């Protein structure tokens, strides 16, 4: 469906790149909220001041937010610091309270985006309301679910929409709290080129030392900006202490970022880049022609196996392919993980092709 996105010039906030949203994970006390807003306001780098009012926690017994009374702290602290404010809403009651308090921008969290019923409830509550809405990706890596949530708000008449990439849940150990899986937000940016996309390094990394490289990566990928959690005393924070930073560290982090241009202005540079892109186009065309030739040979192999009553999957040959190709990749200085993924995809395609040729119809039963 077509999604109307108003130009950033029509938004009621500073949308210069990088658009930075900053503030504590949770509003804990009036003093904490006012102090953080005041210090962030002095940096001149913040477009929106944030604080969690309602906190959806994985298990009961943890701090779940102050609730509605903290909305007034947030709004007043923002006014004092000359900063618009934003907070997370998870149901229609949250929406009503936030709008009544004067919150400037709403965001929908990952645990809410995953539930279409909850998203629709919020979207219905916002019909007729002209307010920017940020939609975080669902906790599971599901692009269609993320897109569907954005579409629900569009259908409710929200035209100031942003997406927020905060990583995806992953079972087992990982370097990140929520692995970024950058290919998913890149796909969203490709599908909806007018949709501003932000990044949430705090929830992706889950650790202070990962915030800078994640923020830099987001900017290098052409995202509009990022949301980062800032607390006057992070080690004493009531929630997500390990991923929050002080206002001073925030200032250092943002000053250290290299913000590269989204577009080329220098004709000489543009010409050189276009030449390089043309070379890539030529190489890709050659690769596709070889891929076509390879598939033709695969079909011949399938026919030969059928004639001689051989199974599709030949494990010894598959092991030989993996070993030799990884050896070649290593000798050429190629990333072996990339080659493994390529081999897996290529082999899967070969199995399907041979299955079609042999008319077995059992390609889905192949176990890798």
Secondary structure, DSSP 8 states (H G I E B T S, - for coil): -------GGGSSS---SSEEEEE-SB---HHHHHHHHHHHHHHT--SEEE-BSS---SSTTS-----THHHHHHHHHHHHHT-EEEEE--SHHHHHHHHHHT-SEEEE-HHHHT-HHHHHHHHHHTTT---EEEEE--SS--HHHHHHHHHHHHHTT--SEEEEE--B--SS--SSSSB--HHHHHHHHHH-TTSEEEE-HHHHH-SGGGHHHHHHHHHHTT--EEEEEB-TTGGG-SS-GGG-B-HHHHHHHHHH-----SS---HHHHHHHHHHHHHHHHHHHHHHHHHHHHHHHHHHHHHHHHHTT--S--HHHHHHHHHHHHHHHHHHT--HHHHHHHHHHHHHHHHHHHHHHHT---GGG---
